[in-house]
């Protein structure tokens, strides 16, 4: 099974503390999102996308808020 996007973000940035710094929250918040909350709060989604240089997207983190853009037909 593939890793959840939030776990990938933690790994890309080098740990929960690094992700917490990128979001301006305490490490305990990131732990909670991973283990209890199961969802990143909307106000931190774009921070994570920026911090991971787009390797983890807003669409992956919160598809309920940011549906994936439709693919255009390319000739």
Long-range contacts (C-beta under 8 A, 24 or more apart in sequence): 5-56, 5-57, 5-60, 5-61, 6-30, 6-33, 6-34, 6-40, 6-48, 6-56, 6-61, 7-34, 8-52, 8-55, 8-56, 9-48, 9-51, 9-52, 9-55, 9-56, 9-61, 10-34, 12-52, 12-55, 12-56, 13-51, 13-52, 19-48, 19-51, 22-47, 22-48, 22-50, 22-51, 23-47, 23-48, 23-51
